Amino acid sequence: MAVVGTGFGGLGAAVRLRRAGVTDFVVLERADSVGGTWRDNSYPGCACDVPSHLYAFSFAPNPDWPRTFSGQEHIRAYLDHVADVFRLRRHIRFNSEVKRMTWNSERLWWDIETSSGRLCADVVVSATGPLSDPRIPDLPGIDSFPGKVFHSARWDHDYDLRGKRVAVVGTGASAIQIVPEIQPRVGRLTLFQRTPPWVMPRVDRAISGIERRLHRHLPFTTRLRRGFLWGVREVQVQAFTRHPGELGLVERMAKRNMARAVKDPALRAKLTPDYRLGCKRILLSNTYYPALTRPNVDVVASSLAEIDGSTVVAADGTRAEADAIVFGTGFHVTDMPIAERVVGADGRTLADTWAESGMRSLRGASAAGFPNWLTIIGPNTGLGNSSMILVIESQLNYMVDFLRQLGALGGRVALDARPAAVTAWNLRVQERMKRTVWSTGGCTSWYLDASGRNTTIWPGTTTEFRSATRRVHLDEYEVLRETTKATETRKTEAGA
Ligand SMILES: Cc1cc2nc3c(=O)[nH]c(=O)nc-3n(C[C@H](O)[C@H](O)[C@H](O)COP(=O)(O)OP(=O)(O)OC[C@H]3O[C@@H](n4cnc5c(N)ncnc54)[C@H](O)[C@@H]3O)c2cc1C
């Protein structure tokens, strides 16, 4: 088996494989350390928007989280700890970027080309992450900008921002964490805002020594805390998926939060969203709005359109001088980069297969024509209000059952999702999507693909997702078996 990626998805898969008694597997990672997106995102202020005790594996609780919301460095350290405690490093091949995976229909295995060599695997678990490959808009003039340019997920810590004129592009989850951190240091900060986000207070505090001791000595208290955090979100999600009108109440709270920090009515008008709260990700911060009121900050309510020498130019014509441009412009999400590198049974890549239909899968995991290939955080598995670790663990249950079914079938077999099952699953998902705030909220978000279809979000509770992925329904798959000729060739080769 080959697992790709060493974020929560890849490390979680490795733990579950070992627990299922599978030891003959490798984990391929293009970087030189574990941590996934929590290794790559080290920008100032980088932190999680889900409380620490819920943003962890259920099988590896951490009684020692120092804060109610974890910073990047603590999550990264947690993943390092998981890799050590579960002795996963022996399976990991670092500096091994998967360049291409090609299904071998004769042999019923995947031929994998990596930057460190070739291998073949009966089953591939692709955990390359939904927010892993940064997206920088292709702006006219960017190549001739004389200053520094970087993306939030590739922060250049050697570049000193002190006293510099900095353009920050975007007002998503990363940008609103970055702005308050760098504002006191920079000379001038120009923020390019295409759409204002809804921002709610962040109820973050240090977890006391007493609480931590309690969690350490009475582990059920950690589970209780996690259960409470999960339960609240499980109830809340009904407003997102079934009753978006109820979110109007929360909008009023968000507006009060803004009014407390932003006294200037003109700035408040710029920062007030014109779409339903929840349609785009709700952001949490106590410092973002205060930072925007500082004298060295300009908010440009327009997207960045072009760069003219050292001048950054907004779509509305606003111009500003900049020494550095920081892009908080998100990731390749609906155009999953690994899809271009996976070649299925008919010789087409997954990206080609998805070109017309948009990203689609069976139960967020498998794709028709790509046998024995499972993805973690595949199409329509994202959450708008809870922890992705819950989704990942559900998908790992599915992976373990997939392997159990393969074992039960016996011999060299592969499971290929039936096109009709994929269609039925997606009709179900898209039907439920119609009522959700992500469809009715009146916004354009990174949850939507180029054709406006939501191919990223799961339109239900995590309990429903868990139940849908508890086991593999064999009738949704075609069972492929090795041909007699291939068996003979394999035996001859093994003998030689
Ligand atoms: C700044 C930020 C904040 C976030 N906050 C939250 C939050 O508050 N709550 C929440 O639930 N989620 C949050 N997320 C989402 C986060 O992506 C998921 O929660 C989770 O960490 C994804 O884990 P993963 O293992 O699937 O992917 P990743 O952590 O992205 O790991 C993917 C790994 O695959 C490797 N890889 C990719 N392509 C290849 C290749 N071709 N060959 C070899 N290796 C490859 C990458 O190097 C990486 O190590 C946040 C993400 C970011 C970026």
The ligand as a Tripos MOL2 file, in Angstrom:
@<TRIPOS>MOLECULE
LIG
   53    58     1     0     0
SMALL
NO_CHARGES

@<TRIPOS>ATOM
      1 C1         -4.0750   28.0060    7.6890 C.3       1 LIG1
      2 C2         -5.0440   26.8630    7.7830 C.ar      1 LIG1
      3 C3         -5.9580   26.8100    8.8150 C.ar      1 LIG1
      4 C4         -6.8540   25.7550    8.9050 C.ar      1 LIG1
      5 N1         -7.7260   25.7530    9.9340 N.ar      1 LIG1
      6 C5         -8.5810   24.7210   10.0650 C.ar      1 LIG1
      7 C6         -9.4960   24.6810   11.1330 C.ar      1 LIG1
      8 O1         -9.5680   25.6130   11.9380 O.2       1 LIG1
      9 N2        -10.3240   23.6160   11.2490 N.ar      1 LIG1
     10 C7        -10.2920   22.5890   10.3450 C.ar      1 LIG1
     11 O2        -11.0460   21.6270   10.5030 O.2       1 LIG1
     12 N3         -9.4400   22.6090    9.3010 N.ar      1 LIG1
     13 C8         -8.6040   23.6470    9.1390 C.ar      1 LIG1
     14 N4         -7.7490   23.6840    8.0620 N.ar      1 LIG1
     15 C9         -7.8810   22.6480    7.0250 C.3       1 LIG1
     16 C10        -6.7740   21.5930    7.0460 C.3       1 LIG1
     17 O3         -6.3530   21.5350    5.7140 O.3       1 LIG1
     18 C11        -7.3160   20.2430    7.5080 C.3       1 LIG1
     19 O4         -7.9230   20.3870    8.7710 O.3       1 LIG1
     20 C12        -6.2410   19.1540    7.6590 C.3       1 LIG1
     21 O5         -5.0970   19.6420    8.2930 O.3       1 LIG1
     22 C13        -5.8980   18.5240    6.3290 C.3       1 LIG1
     23 O6         -5.0170   17.4630    6.5400 O.3       1 LIG1
     24 P1         -4.5250   16.5770    5.3190 P.3       1 LIG1
     25 O7         -3.6050   15.5580    5.8620 O.co2     1 LIG1
     26 O8         -5.6850   16.1100    4.5390 O.co2     1 LIG1
     27 O9         -3.7670   17.5820    4.3560 O.3       1 LIG1
     28 P2         -2.4380   18.4060    4.5660 P.3       1 LIG1
     29 O10        -2.2170   18.7570    5.9750 O.co2     1 LIG1
     30 O11        -2.4870   19.5130    3.5780 O.co2     1 LIG1
     31 O12        -1.2820   17.3940    4.1540 O.3       1 LIG1
     32 C14        -1.0680   17.0170    2.8310 C.3       1 LIG1
     33 C15         0.3510   16.4960    2.7040 C.3       1 LIG1
     34 O13         0.5060   15.9020    1.4240 O.3       1 LIG1
     35 C16         1.7670   16.2910    0.8970 C.3       1 LIG1
     36 N5          1.6690   16.2090   -0.5710 N.ar      1 LIG1
     37 C17         0.8380   16.9180   -1.3780 C.ar      1 LIG1
     38 N6          1.0320   16.5560   -2.6650 N.ar      1 LIG1
     39 C18         1.9770   15.5980   -2.6590 C.ar      1 LIG1
     40 C19         2.5920   14.8360   -3.6810 C.ar      1 LIG1
     41 N7          2.2790   14.9860   -4.9840 N.pl3     1 LIG1
     42 N8          3.5380   13.9250   -3.3370 N.ar      1 LIG1
     43 C20         3.8670   13.7460   -2.0220 C.ar      1 LIG1
     44 N9          3.3250   14.4590   -1.0060 N.ar      1 LIG1
     45 C21         2.3840   15.3720   -1.3240 C.ar      1 LIG1
     46 C22         1.9620   17.6980    1.4050 C.3       1 LIG1
     47 O14         3.3240   18.0660    1.3940 O.3       1 LIG1
     48 C23         1.4000   17.5860    2.8120 C.3       1 LIG1
     49 O15         2.3800   17.2000    3.7400 O.3       1 LIG1
     50 C24        -6.8450   24.7270    7.9370 C.ar      1 LIG1
     51 C25        -5.9300   24.7930    6.8900 C.ar      1 LIG1
     52 C26        -5.0460   25.8420    6.7990 C.ar      1 LIG1
     53 C27        -4.1050   25.9130    5.6260 C.3       1 LIG1
@<TRIPOS>BOND
     1     1     2 1
     2     2     3 ar
     3     2    52 ar
     4     3     4 ar
     5     4     5 ar
     6     4    50 ar
     7     5     6 ar
     8     6     7 ar
     9     6    13 1
    10     7     8 2
    11     7     9 ar
    12     9    10 ar
    13    10    11 2
    14    10    12 ar
    15    12    13 ar
    16    13    14 ar
    17    14    15 1
    18    14    50 ar
    19    15    16 1
    20    16    17 1
    21    16    18 1
    22    18    19 1
    23    18    20 1
    24    20    21 1
    25    20    22 1
    26    22    23 1
    27    23    24 1
    28    24    25 2
    29    24    26 1
    30    24    27 1
    31    27    28 1
    32    28    29 2
    33    28    30 1
    34    28    31 1
    35    31    32 1
    36    32    33 1
    37    33    34 1
    38    33    48 1
    39    34    35 1
    40    35    36 1
    41    35    46 1
    42    36    37 ar
    43    36    45 ar
    44    37    38 ar
    45    38    39 ar
    46    39    40 ar
    47    39    45 ar
    48    40    41 1
    49    40    42 ar
    50    42    43 ar
    51    43    44 ar
    52    44    45 ar
    53    46    47 1
    54    46    48 1
    55    48    49 1
    56    50    51 ar
    57    51    52 ar
    58    52    53 1
@<TRIPOS>SUBSTRUCTURE
     1 LIG1         1 GROUP 0 **** ****
